[in-house]
Amino acid sequence: MGGIDQVSEITVGNVKHTLEEAGAEFIDAGVWRRETPDRDTAYRTLRAIAERSAKLHEGLGPITDADLYDDEGLPI
């Protein structure tokens, strides 16, 4: 349990979009870098996403198995 399971689809989409804007191209075999990204801009954008995400989740407890799975252990 961990990693991508605990990140909202919106956050994943925002990070993916930012990486694509920075030159990443997602392909079947992984990721390809189209060009050298402007690291300062990419960092500031990713930092802003992280801060917005943290603000949205402020005061919420951690995600538990009960939030993700029903009584039979199946994803909700």
HELIX and SHEET records of a PDB file:
HELIX    1   1 GLY A    3  GLN A    6  5                                   4    
HELIX    2   2 GLU A    9  GLU A   21  1                                  13    
HELIX    3   3 ARG A   39  LEU A   56  1                                  18    
HELIX    4   4 ASP A   65  LEU A   68  1                                   4    
SHEET    1   A 2 ALA A  24  ILE A  27  0                                        
SHEET    2   A 2 GLY A  30  ARG A  33 -1                                        
END                                                                             
